[in-house]
Amino acid sequence: MAKVIVGMSGGVDSAVAAYLLKESGHEVIGVTLRTWQSEDGSDGRCCDIDDARLIANKLGIKYVPVNCTQDFQKYVVEPFTSDYLHGLTPNPCVVCNRYVKWDKLLYYAKALGADYIATGHYAYVTKLENGRYTVKKAAHSQKDQTYMLYKLTQEQLASTLMPLGGLSKSEVRSIAEKVGLPVASKPDSQEICFVADGGYADFIESAAGPDAAKEGLFVDEDGRILGKHKGIIHYTVGQRKGLGIALGRPAYVKEIRAGTNEVVLGDESALYCERIVCRDVNYMSIPCLGAGEKLECTVKIRYQHAGQAAVIEASDGGEVRIAFREPVRAATPGQSAVFYDENECVIGGGVISGFN
């Protein structure tokens, strides 16, 4: 059987992934990538080295912690901070998967003579008839994580195993409890791993300095001044609560204009659009779309979005224009749009950059 490097976060999903692979007869080595360490010395929520080591000891597998904080700072934290300062709402986990987790796990797999890497993601890795690799939605849609994996390369996918694609979260916890893993009931992490208590605005102010949150103006869609806001890093498209302004009617963030430091407010109907544009497109199931080539598919515009029917069209500049069959709510610049085929496999995806 194969030698497999399992990325172990210290949580129940990666623990069960390691267990299942070992039970299948593979030689398993656990590796934890330390991506973040807070000022008090504690690890980030996705790199709990103490729990990961306990799991490895329980399973009787080799275990190696690896420091990746510099790469994480370069590829994830700095772009995350910059995006918010420019009025965008980024997906840091998407970037981390491509440029930190998979890159480093494959590096150590090569160094340790392993055949594959594996993770505890809820998804399937699939090789298609055209010879390309992609990820397919998990059997239980409520835990599917393909949205966060669309940037992975063919080389990365070809060397990846995902043992949890057919399992539900309750089944994973049941396996962990049955075999006595110490993290069987450990809660899931719900927030960005390097931002304590979800306070991303405070994090950005700390990273970028006090000038990161300059006051500016709330305006309506016609440019009329409605009041003052406390800094664009505190807002995202679609937001209603916490605006700090009373207009006598429900108001939502429609747009963030970093160049003029304005936050545009409108009613809920202003949040809907039929067309968006994506940059930084990565294709999985197909090599690429040629300029002017169109493809019918389903598109998700955020992690929790169910997905809607659309037609994607490649431009000669490498961007993809998306026309939805029905309007979508709160498409947000900086978030990802991920394209799926009729078999729930990822075609590709890109970063929402505008509307057209």
KELUM-815263 format. One record per residue (C-alpha): x, y, z; residue in one letter. Coordinates in steps of 0.05 Angstrom, whole numbers, plus 32768, in hexadecimal, padded with zeros to 4 digits. Layout:
<recs>
XYZa ...
</recs>
This chain:
<recs>
800080008000m 801480497FF9a 803980778028k 800B80B28037v 801880F58058i 7FD9810C807Cv 7FD08155808Cg 7FBA815580D4m 7F9A819480F0s 7F8C81778135g 7F4281718124g 7F158134811Dv 7F11813480D0d 7F5B812D80C3s 7F6180FC80FDa 7F2D80CE80DFv 7F4C80D5809Aa 7F8E80BD80B7a 7F6C808380DAy 7F47806C809Cl 7F86806E8072l 7FAC804680A5k 7F74801380ABe 7F77800C805Fs 7FBF7FF48066g 7FE480348053h 8022804C8076e 800A808E8094v 803480C980ACi 8011810380CDg 8029814A80BDv 800F818980DDt 801E81CB80BAl 8025820180EEr 800A823B80C6t 7FFA826C80FDw 800F827B8144q 7FED82B1816Cs 801182E38199e 800382B881D7d 8026827D81B5g 7FE8825481A6s 7FDF82328162d 7FAA8245812Fg 7F6A821D812Er 7F8081F480F2c 7FC481E0810Ec 7FBA81C58154d 7FFC81A1815Ci 7FEE818581A2d 7FAE8163818Cd 7FCC814B814Ba 8006812B8170r 7FD4810981A0l 7FAE80ED8164i 7FED80D38143a 800380B18183n 7FBE8091818Ak 7FC180788142l 800980618149g 80228089810Di 805E80B58102k 805380FF810Dy 8077813D80F5v 806581868104p 807C81B880D1v 8083820480D7n 80638229809Cc 8055826C80BCt 807F8295808Bq 805D8277804Ed 80198280806Ff 802882C9807Eq 803E82D48035k 800882AF8010y 7FCC82B5803Ev 7FD082EB8074v 7FEE8323804Be 7FBF831B8010p 7F8483148040f 7F9583568061t 7FA28378801Es 7F6083608001d 7F37837C803Ay 7F5B83BE8036l 7F4783C07FECh 7EFE83B37FFBg 7EFE83687FEBl 7EE6832C8013t 7F1A82F48008p 7F1882A88011n 7F5A829C8037p 7F4E8250803Cc 7F4C824A7FF0v 7F90826B7FEAv 7FAD82448025c 7F9882018007n 7FBB820F7FC5r 7FFA82347FDAy 8008821C8021v 7FE681DA8035k 7FEC81B37FF5w 802F81D17FE1d 804F81C08024k 802F817C802Cl 804781677FE8l 808C81827FF7y 809181578036y 8071811B8013a 80AB811E7FE1k 80DE81278018a 80C280EC803Fl 80B980BF8003g 806D80BE8006a 804080AE7FCBd 800480D97FDFy 7FEC810F800Di 7FA7810C802Ea 7F79813D8051t 7F39813B8079g 7F1181648046h 7ECA814E8034y 7ED281447FE9a 7EE881107FB6y 7F2581147F89v 7F1080FA7F45t 7F3780EA7F05k 7F0B80F77EC8l 7F0A80D47E85e 7F31810E7E67n 7F6A80FE7E96g 7F61813B7EC2r 7F56813C7F0Cy 7F2081627F30t 7EFB81637F72v 7EB3814A7F78k 7E81815F7FACk 7E7D81357FEBa 7E4481047FF4a 7E278130802Bh 7E1F8176800Es 7E1C819A8051q 7E66818B805Dk 7E7E818F8015d 7EC081B68010q 7ECD81B67FC6t 7EC282017FC3y 7F02820C7FEBm 7F2B81DC7FBFl 7F2081F87F79y 7F6582187F74k 7F8B81D67F7Bl 7FB681C37F40t 7FB681827F18q 7FF8816E7F36e 7FDD81797F7Cq 7F9D81537F70l 7FC181187F4Fa 7FE5810B7F91s 7FAB81177FC0t 7F7C80E87FE6l 7F3C80FF800Am 7F2080C58032p 7EE380EA804Fl 7EBD80F9800Fg 7E8780C5801Cg 7E7E80D28066l 7E528102808Es 7E6D812980C9k 7E4680FE80FAs 7E6480BF80DBe 7EAA80DC80E1v 7E9F80ED812Br 7E8280A78136s 7EC180878119i 7EED80B38144a 7EC680A28183e 7EC680588172k 7F128054816Bv 7F1F808181A6g 7F3C80BE8184l 7F4480F681B7p 7F23812B8189v 7EE38105817Aa 7EB8813D8196s 7EE681788188k 7EBD81B2816Bp 7EC681C78123d 7EEB82088116s 7EBA823980F8q 7EE5827780EFe 7F24828B80C9i 7F5C826580ECc 7F8982A180F8f 7F5382D3810Ev 7F3E82CC8157a 7EF382CB8162d 7EE482E1811Bg 7EFD83288128g 7F1D833080E3y 7F18837D80E5a 7F4083808125d 7F7283508107f 7F7B837C80C9i 7F8383BB80F3e 7FB88397811Cs 7FDC837F80DDa 7FD683BF80B4a 7FD683F580E8g 7FA284278102p 7F9A844880BDd 7F7C840780A3a 7F36841C80B8a 7F2E846480A2k 7EE8848080A9e 7EC3848D8069g 7E7E8498804Dl 7E41846D8044f 7E2084808003v 7DE384677FDDd 7DE4844D7F96e 7DDE84947F7Ad 7E1884AD7FA3g 7DF084D27FD8r 7E1284D4801Ci 7DEE84AC8051l 7E1F84B0808Bg 7E64849A80A2k 7E81845580A6h 7EBA843E80D3k 7EE78421809Dg 7EDC83F38061i 7EFD83B88083i 7EC083B280AFh 7E9083A38076y 7E8183708040t 7E4E836C8008v 7E0A83558020g 7E16836B8068q 7DDA8388808Dr 7DEA838380D7k 7E1F83AD80F9g 7E1F83E680C7l 7E18841B80FDg 7DE7844580D6i 7D9B844D80DDa 7D75845E809Dl 7D30844B80B3g 7D3084108083r 7D5A83D18079p 7D9C83E18058a 7DD083B2803By 7E1883BB8022v 7E1483B97FD7k 7E5B83CE7FC5e 7E9D83E27FE6i 7EC484177FC1r 7F0A84167FDDa 7F23844C7FAEg 7EF484807FCBt 7EEC845F8010n 7EA184598006e 7E6F8423801Av 7E3284217FEDv 7DF0840E800El 7DB083F87FEDg 7D7383CE7FFAd 7D7483837FF4e 7D6083837FAAs 7DA183A97F9Aa 7DC9836C7FAFl 7DB283417F74y 7DD7833B7F33c 7DD8830E7EF6e 7E1F83167EDEr 7E6383147F00i 7EAC83117EE9v 7EE382E47F06c 7F2F82EB7F04r 7F6682BB7F18d 7F4082807EFAv 7F58823A7F07n 7F3D81FF7EDFy 7F3881B87EF9m 7F0D818A7ECFs 7F1F81AC7E8Di 7F6181C97E74p 7F41820E7E6Bc 7F0C82347E44l 7F2282587E05g 7F1182A17DFCa 7EC782A77DEBg 7EB9825E7DFDe 7E7B82537E28k 7E67821C7E58l 7E27820E7E7Ee 7E3181FB7EC7c 7E1E82097F0Ft 7E4382407F34v 7E4C824B7F7Ek 7E5D82937F93i 7E6C82837FDCr 7E7A82468007y 7E3282408021q 7E1282517FDEh 7DE982187FC1a 7DFF822A7F7Ag 7DD782447F3Fq 7DD482347EF5a 7E0082607ECAa 7E2782677E8Av 7E7182767E90i 7E9882967E58e 7EE382A07E54a 7EFF82E37E3Cs 7F4082ED7E16d 7F5E830B7E56g 7F5782CB7E7Dg 7F1A82E27EA5e 7ED882BD7EA7v 7E9682E07EA0r 7E5B82BE7EC2i 7E1282C87EAEa 7DE182A97EE0f 7D9D828E7ECAr 7D7F82B07F08e 7D9C82EB7F2Fp 7DCB82DA7F69v 7DCC82FE7FABr 7E0983237FC6a 7E40830D7F96a 7E7D83277FBBt 7EBF833F7F9Cp 7EF883167FB9g 7ECE82D87FC5q 7ED3829D7F96s 7EA382857F60a 7EAB823A7F55v 7E8F82167F18f 7E7181D07F1Cy 7E5B819F7EE5d 7E1D81737EE5e 7E43813D7F0Cn 7E54816D7F45e 7E9D816F7F31c 7EC381B17F32v 7ED181CE7EEDi 7EF882077F0Ag 7EF082497F2Dg 7F0982907F36g 7F0782CE7F61v 7ECC82FC7F58i 7EE8833E7F3Fs 7EAC83657F25g 7E6983677F03f 7E5683687EB9n 
</recs>
